[in-house]
């Protein structure tokens, strides 16, 4: 623990959805959900407007549609998100050489190591300056937590959301943490939280009062010791530069044990997507894929497979994780799943692995704003166009028309594509419908969120 709040945690606010709202004037202030639109799709990010309906990340997309039927549902633009993330990480790199990215939209920064802050006043000024710089460069908002440890800095950024800053003075940890739910602590998922609740422990203060021995008895030695230290506000983990990271991993604990093998596989695939996102966000690739399975009886199995070379290809990692899962007995139920990649490198040995095509079918975006006037359907396509293979236009992705300029796909179906012609900084645009193979319409690269920026 430090004597000054010089560890900063940045968490961009509803990052993917915020990027889409900044790109598309007609979606600003509206519920937006980004994720997979297929039958097994899950929510990657929901805007704050969509969260008011109960939509949240990792929720099945079908459930999100029931909760918010009038939201805009968009396919992620990961390459664009990665570019925006790069701009944000560059700003963090100006503050310190010790930046630890956790994903495209989240990172720790050691301000002391960068000489940018040694006390609370300087840390606060640095945090506010960072938030202003992020808005100037990207047009987006981020929440900042400042504290003497990584755990508390992350709790601070969560408490600052959305678009705020919370500084936790060293020495006030116990007072701050005491009334919080045990779920506020890292690593305490729904299952562990419910286990502690049944033992009469619902707040962090209850954990501190229970003592180390009781927590070890309840949840095991490693987890019990960690819980007790966190309840006391103790966390000595250093900020580790992404260059020094040994592994990248993600895991989820489930409210109800998973028994359906298909559901277990789908959850592993979703974790792979998140893990690869973090891997790419750190600009790394990895050689060994690790699968973690905690079963209904709290027994934990870890399996790994070493590839022929380092990769950041999601399809490769997914196939390896699937093979590892095939070798694990999940009879009785699964309470936690985790996917990780170790043996990190600064390059990717792409030539060793076949590239996978998505073959995804585009689904229409559900709009919550009626057009000024319905657009008539296009005229029947010429005979030669009717025989051509239609292009694919994912909902939310960028296009350009020879006459109407840049726009984005609202939805497609029945060999037609509906486009709203607007761009960052413009007024709300008009909607028009075209045949999928209209020669004047083509996919396009995203435009910068701040007009005039590179």
C-alpha positions as CSV (number, residue, x, y, z in Angstrom):
1,X,0.0,0.0,0.0
2,X,1.2,3.5,-0.9
3,X,1.0,6.6,1.2
4,X,-0.3,8.6,-1.7
5,X,-3.0,7.8,-4.3
6,X,-0.6,7.5,-7.2
7,X,-2.1,4.4,-8.9
8,X,-4.6,5.4,-11.5
9,X,-7.3,3.1,-13.0
10,X,-9.0,4.3,-16.2
11,X,-12.2,2.6,-17.4
12,X,-13.8,4.1,-20.6
13,X,-17.6,4.5,-20.2
14,X,-19.6,1.9,-22.2
15,X,-16.7,1.9,-24.7
16,X,-18.0,0.1,-27.7
17,X,-21.5,1.6,-27.4
18,X,-20.0,5.1,-26.8
19,X,-17.9,4.8,-30.0
20,X,-21.0,3.9,-31.9
21,X,-23.0,6.8,-30.5
22,X,-20.1,9.2,-31.3
23,X,-20.0,7.9,-34.8
24,X,-23.7,8.0,-35.5
25,X,-25.5,11.3,-34.5
26,X,-28.9,9.6,-34.7
27,X,-28.0,7.2,-31.9
28,X,-26.8,9.8,-29.4
29,X,-28.9,9.6,-26.2
30,X,-30.5,6.4,-27.5
31,X,-30.2,2.8,-26.3
32,X,-27.5,1.0,-28.2
33,X,-26.4,-2.6,-27.8
34,X,-23.2,-4.0,-29.4
35,X,-22.6,-7.7,-29.7
36,X,-23.1,-10.9,-31.7
37,X,-26.5,-10.8,-33.4
38,X,-26.7,-14.6,-34.1
39,X,-28.8,-17.1,-32.2
40,X,-26.0,-17.6,-29.7
41,X,-24.9,-14.0,-29.6
42,X,-24.1,-12.2,-26.4
43,X,-24.0,-8.5,-25.5
44,X,-20.4,-7.0,-25.6
45,X,-21.5,-3.6,-24.4
46,X,-24.7,-1.7,-23.7
47,X,-25.0,2.1,-23.6
48,X,-26.2,3.6,-20.4
49,X,-29.6,4.3,-22.0
50,X,-29.9,0.5,-22.7
51,X,-28.8,-0.4,-19.2
52,X,-31.8,1.4,-17.8
53,X,-33.9,-1.5,-19.4
54,X,-31.7,-4.1,-17.6
55,X,-29.4,-4.9,-20.5
56,X,-25.8,-5.6,-19.5
57,X,-22.6,-7.1,-21.0
58,X,-22.4,-10.9,-21.2
59,X,-26.2,-11.2,-21.4
60,X,-27.6,-13.4,-24.2
61,X,-28.7,-11.1,-27.1
62,X,-32.1,-12.8,-27.2
63,X,-32.8,-11.7,-23.7
64,X,-31.5,-8.1,-24.4
65,X,-33.9,-7.9,-27.3
66,X,-36.8,-8.8,-25.0
67,X,-35.8,-6.2,-22.5
68,X,-35.1,-3.4,-25.0
69,X,-36.9,-4.2,-28.3
70,X,-36.5,-0.7,-29.6
71,X,-32.7,-0.4,-29.1
72,X,-30.2,-0.3,-31.9
73,X,-28.4,-3.6,-32.2
74,X,-25.0,-3.4,-33.9
75,X,-22.3,-5.8,-34.9
76,X,-18.9,-4.8,-33.3
77,X,-16.3,-3.0,-35.3
78,X,-13.2,-4.3,-33.4
79,X,-10.6,-2.9,-35.7
80,X,-12.0,0.6,-35.1
81,X,-12.3,0.1,-31.4
82,X,-8.7,-1.0,-31.4
83,X,-7.7,2.2,-33.2
84,X,-9.5,4.4,-30.7
85,X,-8.0,2.3,-27.8
86,X,-4.6,3.0,-29.3
87,X,-5.2,6.7,-29.0
88,X,-6.2,6.4,-25.4
89,X,-3.2,4.1,-24.5
90,X,-0.9,6.6,-26.1
91,X,-2.2,9.3,-23.7
92,X,-1.6,6.9,-20.8
93,X,1.9,6.2,-22.0
94,X,2.7,9.9,-21.7
95,X,2.0,9.7,-18.0
96,X,4.2,6.8,-17.1
97,X,6.3,4.0,-18.5
98,X,4.3,1.6,-16.3
99,X,0.9,1.1,-18.0
100,X,-1.0,-2.2,-17.5
101,X,-3.8,-2.6,-20.1
102,X,-6.5,-5.0,-19.0
103,X,-8.5,-4.7,-22.2
104,X,-9.1,-2.2,-25.0
105,X,-10.9,0.2,-22.6
106,X,-9.3,-0.4,-19.2
107,X,-5.8,0.1,-17.8
108,X,-3.8,0.8,-14.6
109,X,-1.1,3.5,-14.6
110,X,1.7,4.0,-12.0
111,X,1.9,7.8,-11.8
112,X,4.7,7.7,-9.4
113,X,6.9,5.8,-11.8
114,X,6.3,8.4,-14.4
115,X,7.1,11.3,-12.1
116,X,3.7,12.8,-12.8
117,X,2.3,12.6,-9.2
118,X,3.6,12.0,-5.7
119,X,0.7,13.3,-3.7
120,X,-3.1,13.5,-3.8
121,X,-3.3,17.0,-5.3
122,X,-1.0,16.2,-8.2
123,X,-2.7,12.8,-8.7
124,X,-6.1,14.5,-8.9
125,X,-4.8,17.1,-11.4
126,X,-3.3,14.4,-13.5
127,X,-6.5,12.4,-13.5
128,X,-8.6,15.3,-14.5
129,X,-6.1,16.3,-17.2
130,X,-6.2,12.8,-18.6
131,X,-10.0,12.8,-18.8
132,X,-9.9,16.1,-20.6
133,X,-7.2,14.9,-23.1
134,X,-9.2,11.7,-23.8
135,X,-12.3,13.8,-24.6
136,X,-10.3,16.2,-26.8
137,X,-8.7,13.4,-28.8
138,X,-11.6,10.9,-29.1
139,X,-14.7,12.7,-28.0
140,X,-15.4,10.0,-25.5
141,X,-15.6,9.9,-21.7
142,X,-13.6,7.8,-19.2
143,X,-13.9,7.3,-15.5
144,X,-10.8,7.5,-13.3
145,X,-10.1,6.0,-9.9
146,X,-7.0,7.1,-7.9
147,X,-5.7,5.2,-4.8
148,X,-2.7,3.7,-3.1
149,X,-3.4,0.2,-4.6
150,X,-4.7,-1.4,-7.8
151,X,-7.8,-2.9,-6.0
152,X,-8.9,0.4,-4.6
153,X,-8.1,2.4,-7.8
154,X,-10.4,0.0,-9.7
155,X,-13.1,0.3,-7.1
156,X,-12.7,4.1,-7.4
157,X,-13.2,4.1,-11.1
158,X,-16.3,2.0,-10.7
159,X,-17.7,4.4,-8.1
160,X,-16.9,7.4,-10.4
161,X,-19.0,6.1,-13.4
162,X,-20.1,7.5,-15.6
163,X,-17.6,10.3,-16.6
164,X,-16.2,11.0,-13.2
165,X,-13.1,10.8,-11.0
166,X,-12.9,9.3,-7.5
167,X,-9.8,9.7,-5.3
168,X,-9.5,7.4,-2.3
169,X,-7.1,8.8,0.3
170,X,-4.8,6.1,1.8
171,X,-5.8,5.4,5.4
172,X,-9.6,5.6,4.6
173,X,-9.8,2.1,3.0
174,X,-11.5,0.3,5.8
175,X,-14.1,3.0,6.3
176,X,-14.8,3.1,2.5
177,X,-14.9,-0.7,2.0
178,X,-16.8,-1.7,5.2
179,X,-20.4,-1.0,4.0
180,X,-19.8,-2.3,0.4
181,X,-21.2,-5.6,-0.8
182,X,-18.7,-8.5,-0.8
183,X,-19.3,-8.5,-4.6
184,X,-17.4,-5.3,-4.9
185,X,-14.1,-7.2,-4.2
186,X,-12.2,-8.6,-7.2
187,X,-12.8,-12.4,-7.6
188,X,-16.1,-12.5,-5.7
189,X,-18.6,-13.7,-8.3
190,X,-22.3,-14.6,-7.8
191,X,-21.5,-18.1,-6.5
192,X,-19.0,-17.0,-3.9
193,X,-21.2,-14.1,-3.0
194,X,-24.1,-16.4,-2.4
195,X,-21.9,-18.8,-0.4
196,X,-20.8,-16.0,1.9
197,X,-24.3,-14.7,2.2
198,X,-25.5,-18.0,3.4
199,X,-22.8,-17.8,6.1
200,X,-24.2,-14.4,7.1
201,X,-21.5,-12.3,5.4
202,X,-22.9,-9.7,2.9
203,X,-20.6,-6.7,3.4
204,X,-16.8,-6.3,3.4
205,X,-17.0,-5.4,7.1
206,X,-18.4,-8.8,7.8
207,X,-15.4,-10.4,6.1
208,X,-13.0,-8.4,8.1
209,X,-14.8,-9.3,11.3
210,X,-15.0,-13.0,10.5
211,X,-11.3,-13.2,10.4
212,X,-8.8,-15.2,8.3
213,X,-9.4,-18.6,9.7
214,X,-13.2,-18.5,9.2
215,X,-12.8,-17.4,5.6
216,X,-10.2,-20.1,4.9
217,X,-12.7,-22.6,6.3
218,X,-15.5,-21.3,4.1
219,X,-13.8,-20.8,0.7
220,X,-10.4,-22.6,0.9
221,X,-7.0,-21.4,1.8
222,X,-5.9,-19.4,-1.2
223,X,-9.2,-17.6,-1.7
224,X,-9.8,-17.1,2.0
225,X,-6.4,-15.5,2.6
226,X,-7.0,-13.2,-0.4
227,X,-10.5,-12.3,0.7
228,X,-9.3,-11.4,4.2
229,X,-6.5,-9.1,2.9
230,X,-8.8,-7.4,0.5
231,X,-11.4,-6.8,3.2
232,X,-8.7,-5.0,5.2
233,X,-7.8,-2.9,2.1
234,X,-4.4,-4.6,1.6
235,X,-3.1,-4.9,-1.9
236,X,0.6,-4.7,-2.8
237,X,0.4,-5.8,-6.4
238,X,2.5,-3.6,-8.6
239,X,1.4,-2.1,-11.9
240,X,3.0,-4.3,-14.5
241,X,3.8,-3.0,-18.0
242,X,2.2,-5.0,-20.7
243,X,5.7,-5.7,-21.9
244,X,6.3,-7.6,-18.7
245,X,3.0,-9.4,-18.5
246,X,3.3,-13.2,-18.3
247,X,-0.2,-14.1,-19.3
248,X,-3.6,-12.7,-20.3
249,X,-6.8,-14.3,-18.9
250,X,-10.5,-13.8,-18.2
251,X,-13.0,-15.8,-16.2
252,X,-16.6,-15.7,-15.2
253,X,-18.5,-17.2,-12.2
254,X,-22.1,-18.1,-12.9
255,X,-25.2,-17.4,-10.9
256,X,-26.4,-21.0,-11.4
257,X,-24.2,-24.0,-12.2
258,X,-24.1,-24.8,-15.9
259,X,-25.2,-28.3,-16.8
260,X,-25.9,-28.0,-20.5
261,X,-22.7,-28.9,-22.4
262,X,-23.7,-26.7,-25.4
263,X,-24.1,-23.7,-23.0
264,X,-20.7,-24.5,-21.4
265,X,-19.1,-24.5,-24.9
266,X,-20.8,-21.2,-25.8
267,X,-19.5,-19.6,-22.6
268,X,-16.0,-20.8,-23.4
269,X,-16.2,-19.3,-26.8
270,X,-17.4,-16.0,-25.3
271,X,-14.4,-16.0,-22.9
272,X,-12.1,-16.7,-25.8
273,X,-13.4,-13.5,-27.5
274,X,-12.7,-11.4,-24.4
275,X,-9.3,-13.0,-23.8
276,X,-8.2,-12.4,-27.4
277,X,-9.5,-8.8,-27.2
278,X,-7.2,-8.2,-24.2
279,X,-4.3,-9.9,-25.9
280,X,-4.6,-7.7,-29.0
281,X,-5.2,-4.7,-26.8
282,X,-1.8,-5.3,-25.3
283,X,-0.3,-5.8,-28.7
284,X,0.8,-9.4,-27.8
285,X,0.4,-12.9,-29.0
286,X,0.6,-16.1,-27.0
287,X,1.8,-19.7,-27.5
288,X,-0.1,-21.6,-24.8
289,X,-3.9,-21.7,-24.3
290,X,-5.2,-22.5,-20.8
291,X,-8.7,-23.6,-19.8
292,X,-9.9,-23.3,-16.1
293,X,-13.0,-25.2,-15.0
294,X,-14.4,-25.0,-11.4
295,X,-17.0,-27.6,-10.9
296,X,-20.1,-27.8,-8.7
297,X,-18.1,-29.2,-5.7
298,X,-15.5,-26.3,-5.9
299,X,-12.8,-28.6,-7.4
300,X,-10.8,-26.8,-10.0
301,X,-9.3,-28.3,-13.1
302,X,-6.7,-26.5,-15.3
303,X,-5.8,-27.8,-18.7
304,X,-3.4,-26.3,-21.3
305,X,-2.3,-26.8,-24.9
306,X,0.9,-25.4,-26.4
307,X,0.6,-24.3,-30.0
308,X,3.3,-24.5,-32.7
309,X,3.8,-20.8,-32.5
310,X,2.4,-17.6,-30.9
311,X,-0.9,-16.3,-32.2
312,X,-3.7,-13.7,-31.5
313,X,-6.1,-15.4,-33.9
314,X,-9.4,-15.9,-32.1
315,X,-10.3,-18.9,-34.2
316,X,-7.1,-20.7,-33.3
317,X,-7.5,-20.0,-29.6
318,X,-11.2,-21.0,-29.8
319,X,-10.3,-24.4,-31.4
320,X,-7.6,-25.1,-28.8
321,X,-10.0,-24.2,-25.9
322,X,-12.6,-26.4,-27.4
323,X,-10.2,-29.4,-27.5
324,X,-9.3,-28.7,-23.9
325,X,-13.0,-28.6,-22.9
326,X,-13.6,-31.9,-24.7
327,X,-11.2,-33.5,-22.3
328,X,-12.9,-32.2,-19.1
329,X,-15.7,-33.9,-17.3
330,X,-18.4,-31.3,-16.5
331,X,-20.9,-33.8,-15.1
332,X,-22.6,-32.3,-12.1
333,X,-22.3,-28.7,-13.2
334,X,-19.8,-25.9,-13.8
335,X,-19.7,-22.8,-11.5
336,X,-16.7,-21.0,-13.1
337,X,-14.9,-21.0,-16.4
338,X,-11.7,-19.2,-17.4
339,X,-9.6,-18.9,-20.6
340,X,-6.1,-17.7,-20.7
341,X,-3.1,-17.3,-23.0
342,X,0.5,-17.6,-21.7
343,X,3.9,-17.6,-23.3
344,X,3.4,-14.1,-24.6
345,X,5.4,-12.7,-27.5
346,X,5.5,-9.5,-29.5
347,X,4.8,-11.2,-32.8
348,X,2.3,-13.5,-34.3
349,X,3.2,-16.6,-36.3
350,X,0.2,-16.3,-38.7
351,X,1.6,-18.6,-41.4
352,X,1.1,-21.6,-39.1
353,X,-2.6,-21.3,-38.9
354,X,-5.4,-21.2,-41.4
355,X,-7.6,-18.1,-41.3
356,X,-11.3,-18.7,-40.5
357,X,-14.1,-16.9,-42.3
358,X,-17.0,-15.7,-40.3
359,X,-19.9,-16.5,-42.7
360,X,-22.1,-14.5,-40.4
361,X,-25.6,-13.5,-41.5
362,X,-26.3,-9.8,-41.0
363,X,-29.4,-9.0,-38.9
364,X,-31.3,-5.7,-39.1
365,X,-30.9,-3.0,-36.6
366,X,-34.0,-2.2,-34.6
367,X,-34.5,1.5,-34.6
368,X,-36.1,3.5,-31.9
369,X,-36.6,6.6,-34.0
370,X,-39.0,6.7,-37.0
371,X,-37.8,8.2,-40.2
372,X,-39.3,11.5,-41.3
373,X,-40.8,9.7,-44.2
374,X,-40.7,6.0,-45.2
375,X,-38.2,5.3,-48.0
376,X,-39.7,3.5,-51.0
377,X,-38.1,0.2,-51.9
378,X,-35.6,0.4,-54.8
379,X,-36.6,-0.5,-58.3
380,X,-36.2,-4.1,-59.4
381,X,-32.6,-5.0,-60.0
382,X,-31.3,-5.4,-63.5
383,X,-31.1,-9.1,-64.7
384,X,-27.3,-9.2,-64.6
385,X,-27.3,-7.9,-61.0
386,X,-29.9,-10.5,-59.9
387,X,-27.4,-13.3,-60.7
388,X,-24.4,-11.7,-58.8
389,X,-23.5,-12.8,-55.3
390,X,-24.7,-10.1,-52.9
391,X,-22.3,-8.3,-50.6
392,X,-22.6,-8.6,-46.8
393,X,-23.3,-5.4,-44.9
394,X,-23.2,-6.0,-41.0
395,X,-25.5,-3.8,-39.0
396,X,-23.7,-0.7,-37.8
397,X,-20.7,-1.0,-40.2
398,X,-19.5,1.8,-42.5
399,X,-20.4,2.3,-46.1
400,X,-20.0,5.0,-48.8
401,X,-22.3,5.8,-51.7
402,X,-21.1,7.4,-54.9
403,X,-23.8,10.1,-54.7
404,X,-24.8,10.3,-51.0
405,X,-21.3,9.9,-49.4
406,X,-20.5,8.2,-46.1
407,X,-23.1,6.4,-44.0
408,X,-23.7,3.3,-41.9
409,X,-25.8,0.2,-42.2
410,X,-29.1,0.2,-40.3
411,X,-30.0,-3.3,-41.4
412,X,-30.2,-5.6,-44.3
413,X,-32.5,-8.4,-45.5
414,X,-34.4,-9.6,-48.6
415,X,-31.3,-8.6,-50.7
416,X,-31.7,-5.0,-49.6
417,X,-29.6,-2.8,-47.4
418,X,-30.8,0.2,-45.5
419,X,-28.3,3.0,-44.9
420,X,-28.4,6.2,-42.8
421,X,-26.2,8.8,-44.3
422,X,-24.5,10.7,-41.5
423,X,-21.1,10.9,-40.0
424,X,-19.4,12.1,-36.7
425,X,-20.2,15.7,-36.1
426,X,-23.0,15.9,-38.7
427,X,-26.7,16.4,-38.2
428,X,-29.0,13.4,-38.0
429,X,-28.9,11.9,-41.5
430,X,-31.5,10.6,-44.0
431,X,-32.2,7.0,-44.6
432,X,-32.2,5.3,-48.0
433,X,-32.6,1.7,-49.1
434,X,-30.5,0.0,-51.9
435,X,-30.1,-3.4,-53.4
436,X,-27.2,-5.3,-51.8
437,X,-25.3,-5.4,-55.1
438,X,-25.8,-1.7,-56.0
439,X,-22.5,-0.8,-57.7
440,X,-22.6,2.8,-56.2
441,X,-22.6,1.4,-52.7
442,X,-19.5,-0.2,-51.0
443,X,-18.1,-0.9,-47.6
444,X,-15.9,1.8,-46.2
445,X,-13.3,2.5,-43.5
446,X,-14.7,4.3,-40.4
447,X,-14.3,8.0,-40.2
448,X,-12.5,9.6,-37.2
449,X,-14.7,10.4,-34.2
450,X,-13.3,14.0,-34.1
451,X,-13.6,15.5,-37.6
452,X,-10.2,16.5,-38.9
453,X,-8.4,14.0,-36.6
454,X,-6.2,11.3,-38.1
